[in-house]
Amino acid sequence: MSTSESTPSTVILSERPKWLDPYISGSDTIEFEGKTYRYDLVSPGFAQRNRTPHIFAIGTNGVLAVSKTIPKAFRSIVALHELMERDACDREDGCLETLMRELELLEPMGIDRKEYLPFREIFFAQVVSHYEGRANLATAAEKLHLARLRRSYEYLKELNAAAGKEATEKKE
């Protein structure tokens, strides 16, 4: 992973929409399946303006971006989740499948699982809460997306509960 401008070998999914430009505070790259992808870092002002959670990721409509409020050590893996999910988003458990694949990549990417799992649970809790707040106005697609997010959130809660139980048992 390296912070850089686009090079001829860097894949940009599409040009970002102009309305997003004022919120871009930088970019970084991630390697995936032999290609280098650029993802943008979005300032907290975007979340405030759009009433979204303060930690978020965007992987739709050709935009690949993460909130600058995501801890630096986790930005690449969160962006990678969004990139991988593009191929799984039509499946009922696509988000969960992508999350499980993401978690398999933590060690190879040098990310501490014990630190990452609580962060990711909070991330999904906030995104689920955001969509639940819009549930009465949601389209069928948004309701399906919310169901997918909930499955991932529940899975992370189970993993963190199991990790907490294991840590308690080790102390005894």
MARKERO-197965 format. One record per residue (C-alpha): residue number from 1; residue in one letter; x, y, z. Coordinates in steps of 0.25 Angstrom, whole numbers. Example, Ala and Ser with C-alpha at 12.3 -4.5 7.8 and 13.67 -1.06 7.14 Angstrom:
<pt num="1" residu="a" X="49" Y="-18" Z="31"/>
<pt num="2" residu="s" X="55" Y="-4" Z="29"/>
! end
This chain:
<pt num="1" residu="m" X="0" Y="0" Z="0"/>
<pt num="2" residu="s" X="5" Y="14" Z="-3"/>
<pt num="3" residu="t" X="0" Y="28" Z="-4"/>
<pt num="4" residu="s" X="2" Y="33" Z="-18"/>
<pt num="5" residu="e" X="-4" Y="39" Z="-30"/>
<pt num="6" residu="s" X="-9" Y="30" Z="-41"/>
<pt num="7" residu="t" X="1" Y="23" Z="-50"/>
<pt num="8" residu="p" X="-2" Y="16" Z="-63"/>
<pt num="9" residu="s" X="-3" Y="3" Z="-56"/>
<pt num="10" residu="t" X="-13" Y="8" Z="-45"/>
<pt num="11" residu="v" X="-27" Y="5" Z="-48"/>
<pt num="12" residu="i" X="-37" Y="16" Z="-45"/>
<pt num="13" residu="l" X="-51" Y="9" Z="-45"/>
<pt num="14" residu="s" X="-57" Y="22" Z="-51"/>
<pt num="15" residu="e" X="-55" Y="37" Z="-49"/>
<pt num="16" residu="r" X="-61" Y="41" Z="-36"/>
<pt num="17" residu="p" X="-74" Y="50" Z="-37"/>
<pt num="18" residu="k" X="-70" Y="65" Z="-37"/>
<pt num="19" residu="w" X="-79" Y="67" Z="-24"/>
<pt num="20" residu="l" X="-70" Y="58" Z="-16"/>
<pt num="21" residu="d" X="-57" Y="66" Z="-20"/>
<pt num="22" residu="p" X="-59" Y="76" Z="-9"/>
<pt num="23" residu="y" X="-58" Y="65" Z="1"/>
<pt num="24" residu="i" X="-46" Y="58" Z="-4"/>
<pt num="25" residu="s" X="-34" Y="59" Z="5"/>
<pt num="26" residu="g" X="-24" Y="50" Z="-2"/>
<pt num="27" residu="s" X="-23" Y="36" Z="-8"/>
<pt num="28" residu="d" X="-16" Y="23" Z="-6"/>
<pt num="29" residu="t" X="-14" Y="10" Z="-14"/>
<pt num="30" residu="i" X="-17" Y="-4" Z="-11"/>
<pt num="31" residu="e" X="-12" Y="-17" Z="-18"/>
<pt num="32" residu="f" X="-23" Y="-27" Z="-22"/>
<pt num="33" residu="e" X="-22" Y="-39" Z="-31"/>
<pt num="34" residu="g" X="-9" Y="-34" Z="-38"/>
<pt num="35" residu="k" X="-15" Y="-20" Z="-40"/>
<pt num="36" residu="t" X="-13" Y="-6" Z="-33"/>
<pt num="37" residu="y" X="-26" Y="1" Z="-29"/>
<pt num="38" residu="r" X="-27" Y="15" Z="-25"/>
<pt num="39" residu="y" X="-36" Y="19" Z="-14"/>
<pt num="40" residu="d" X="-40" Y="33" Z="-9"/>
<pt num="41" residu="l" X="-39" Y="38" Z="6"/>
<pt num="42" residu="v" X="-52" Y="46" Z="9"/>
<pt num="43" residu="s" X="-52" Y="56" Z="19"/>
<pt num="44" residu="p" X="-62" Y="56" Z="31"/>
<pt num="45" residu="g" X="-70" Y="68" Z="25"/>
<pt num="46" residu="f" X="-76" Y="58" Z="15"/>
<pt num="47" residu="a" X="-82" Y="50" Z="26"/>
<pt num="48" residu="q" X="-88" Y="62" Z="33"/>
<pt num="49" residu="r" X="-94" Y="68" Z="20"/>
<pt num="50" residu="n" X="-100" Y="55" Z="16"/>
<pt num="51" residu="r" X="-104" Y="50" Z="30"/>
<pt num="52" residu="t" X="-96" Y="37" Z="29"/>
<pt num="53" residu="p" X="-88" Y="30" Z="40"/>
<pt num="54" residu="h" X="-75" Y="37" Z="42"/>
<pt num="55" residu="i" X="-67" Y="24" Z="38"/>
<pt num="56" residu="f" X="-72" Y="19" Z="25"/>
<pt num="57" residu="a" X="-67" Y="13" Z="12"/>
<pt num="58" residu="i" X="-72" Y="15" Z="-2"/>
<pt num="59" residu="g" X="-71" Y="4" Z="-13"/>
<pt num="60" residu="t" X="-83" Y="7" Z="-22"/>
<pt num="61" residu="n" X="-84" Y="14" Z="-36"/>
<pt num="62" residu="g" X="-70" Y="12" Z="-39"/>
<pt num="63" residu="v" X="-65" Y="20" Z="-26"/>
<pt num="64" residu="l" X="-56" Y="14" Z="-17"/>
<pt num="65" residu="a" X="-54" Y="22" Z="-4"/>
<pt num="66" residu="v" X="-52" Y="22" Z="11"/>
<pt num="67" residu="s" X="-54" Y="32" Z="22"/>
<pt num="68" residu="k" X="-42" Y="38" Z="27"/>
<pt num="69" residu="t" X="-47" Y="36" Z="41"/>
<pt num="70" residu="i" X="-44" Y="21" Z="39"/>
<pt num="71" residu="p" X="-31" Y="18" Z="46"/>
<pt num="72" residu="k" X="-19" Y="18" Z="36"/>
<pt num="73" residu="a" X="-15" Y="4" Z="39"/>
<pt num="74" residu="f" X="-29" Y="-1" Z="34"/>
<pt num="75" residu="r" X="-32" Y="8" Z="22"/>
<pt num="76" residu="s" X="-26" Y="-2" Z="12"/>
<pt num="77" residu="i" X="-34" Y="-14" Z="17"/>
<pt num="78" residu="v" X="-47" Y="-6" Z="18"/>
<pt num="79" residu="a" X="-45" Y="-1" Z="3"/>
<pt num="80" residu="l" X="-41" Y="-16" Z="-1"/>
<pt num="81" residu="h" X="-55" Y="-20" Z="5"/>
<pt num="82" residu="e" X="-62" Y="-11" Z="-4"/>
<pt num="83" residu="l" X="-54" Y="-15" Z="-16"/>
<pt num="84" residu="m" X="-56" Y="-30" Z="-13"/>
<pt num="85" residu="e" X="-71" Y="-28" Z="-10"/>
<pt num="86" residu="r" X="-74" Y="-22" Z="-24"/>
<pt num="87" residu="d" X="-74" Y="-37" Z="-29"/>
<pt num="88" residu="a" X="-83" Y="-42" Z="-18"/>
<pt num="89" residu="c" X="-93" Y="-31" Z="-16"/>
<pt num="90" residu="d" X="-104" Y="-38" Z="-23"/>
<pt num="91" residu="r" X="-103" Y="-50" Z="-14"/>
<pt num="92" residu="e" X="-112" Y="-51" Z="-2"/>
<pt num="93" residu="d" X="-99" Y="-53" Z="7"/>
<pt num="94" residu="g" X="-90" Y="-45" Z="-2"/>
<pt num="95" residu="c" X="-86" Y="-35" Z="9"/>
<pt num="96" residu="l" X="-83" Y="-47" Z="19"/>
<pt num="97" residu="e" X="-76" Y="-55" Z="9"/>
<pt num="98" residu="t" X="-67" Y="-43" Z="6"/>
<pt num="99" residu="l" X="-65" Y="-40" Z="21"/>
<pt num="100" residu="m" X="-60" Y="-54" Z="23"/>
<pt num="101" residu="r" X="-51" Y="-53" Z="12"/>
<pt num="102" residu="e" X="-46" Y="-39" Z="17"/>
<pt num="103" residu="l" X="-43" Y="-46" Z="31"/>
<pt num="104" residu="e" X="-35" Y="-56" Z="25"/>
<pt num="105" residu="l" X="-26" Y="-45" Z="19"/>
<pt num="106" residu="l" X="-23" Y="-38" Z="32"/>
<pt num="107" residu="e" X="-11" Y="-46" Z="36"/>
<pt num="108" residu="p" X="-4" Y="-46" Z="22"/>
<pt num="109" residu="m" X="-7" Y="-31" Z="22"/>
<pt num="110" residu="g" X="0" Y="-30" Z="36"/>
<pt num="111" residu="i" X="-13" Y="-25" Z="43"/>
<pt num="112" residu="d" X="-15" Y="-29" Z="57"/>
<pt num="113" residu="r" X="-29" Y="-37" Z="58"/>
<pt num="114" residu="k" X="-31" Y="-34" Z="72"/>
<pt num="115" residu="e" X="-31" Y="-19" Z="69"/>
<pt num="116" residu="y" X="-38" Y="-20" Z="56"/>
<pt num="117" residu="l" X="-50" Y="-28" Z="60"/>
<pt num="118" residu="p" X="-56" Y="-18" Z="70"/>
<pt num="119" residu="f" X="-53" Y="-6" Z="60"/>
<pt num="120" residu="r" X="-61" Y="-14" Z="49"/>
<pt num="121" residu="e" X="-72" Y="-17" Z="59"/>
<pt num="122" residu="i" X="-74" Y="-2" Z="62"/>
<pt num="123" residu="f" X="-73" Y="1" Z="47"/>
<pt num="124" residu="f" X="-84" Y="-9" Z="44"/>
<pt num="125" residu="a" X="-93" Y="-4" Z="56"/>
<pt num="126" residu="q" X="-92" Y="10" Z="51"/>
<pt num="127" residu="v" X="-95" Y="7" Z="36"/>
<pt num="128" residu="v" X="-107" Y="-3" Z="41"/>
<pt num="129" residu="s" X="-112" Y="8" Z="50"/>
<pt num="130" residu="h" X="-111" Y="18" Z="38"/>
<pt num="131" residu="y" X="-120" Y="9" Z="29"/>
<pt num="132" residu="e" X="-129" Y="6" Z="40"/>
<pt num="133" residu="g" X="-132" Y="21" Z="42"/>
<pt num="134" residu="r" X="-136" Y="21" Z="27"/>
<pt num="135" residu="a" X="-144" Y="8" Z="27"/>
<pt num="136" residu="n" X="-158" Y="15" Z="26"/>
<pt num="137" residu="l" X="-153" Y="22" Z="13"/>
<pt num="138" residu="a" X="-144" Y="11" Z="8"/>
<pt num="139" residu="t" X="-145" Y="5" Z="-6"/>
<pt num="140" residu="a" X="-146" Y="-10" Z="-7"/>
<pt num="141" residu="a" X="-131" Y="-10" Z="-11"/>
<pt num="142" residu="e" X="-127" Y="-2" Z="2"/>
<pt num="143" residu="k" X="-135" Y="-12" Z="10"/>
<pt num="144" residu="l" X="-128" Y="-24" Z="4"/>
<pt num="145" residu="h" X="-115" Y="-16" Z="6"/>
<pt num="146" residu="l" X="-119" Y="-14" Z="21"/>
<pt num="147" residu="a" X="-121" Y="-29" Z="23"/>
<pt num="148" residu="r" X="-108" Y="-32" Z="17"/>
<pt num="149" residu="l" X="-101" Y="-22" Z="26"/>
<pt num="150" residu="r" X="-108" Y="-28" Z="38"/>
<pt num="151" residu="r" X="-103" Y="-42" Z="35"/>
<pt num="152" residu="s" X="-89" Y="-37" Z="35"/>
<pt num="153" residu="y" X="-91" Y="-29" Z="48"/>
<pt num="154" residu="e" X="-97" Y="-41" Z="55"/>
<pt num="155" residu="y" X="-85" Y="-49" Z="51"/>
<pt num="156" residu="l" X="-75" Y="-39" Z="56"/>
<pt num="157" residu="k" X="-83" Y="-38" Z="69"/>
<pt num="158" residu="e" X="-81" Y="-53" Z="70"/>
<pt num="159" residu="l" X="-67" Y="-53" Z="67"/>
<pt num="160" residu="n" X="-64" Y="-42" Z="77"/>
<pt num="161" residu="a" X="-72" Y="-49" Z="88"/>
<pt num="162" residu="a" X="-65" Y="-62" Z="86"/>
<pt num="163" residu="a" X="-51" Y="-54" Z="86"/>
<pt num="164" residu="g" X="-56" Y="-48" Z="99"/>
<pt num="165" residu="k" X="-60" Y="-61" Z="105"/>
<pt num="166" residu="e" X="-47" Y="-67" Z="101"/>
<pt num="167" residu="a" X="-39" Y="-56" Z="108"/>
<pt num="168" residu="t" X="-47" Y="-57" Z="121"/>
<pt num="169" residu="e" X="-44" Y="-72" Z="121"/>
<pt num="170" residu="k" X="-29" Y="-70" Z="119"/>
<pt num="171" residu="k" X="-29" Y="-61" Z="131"/>
<pt num="172" residu="e" X="-35" Y="-71" Z="140"/>
! end
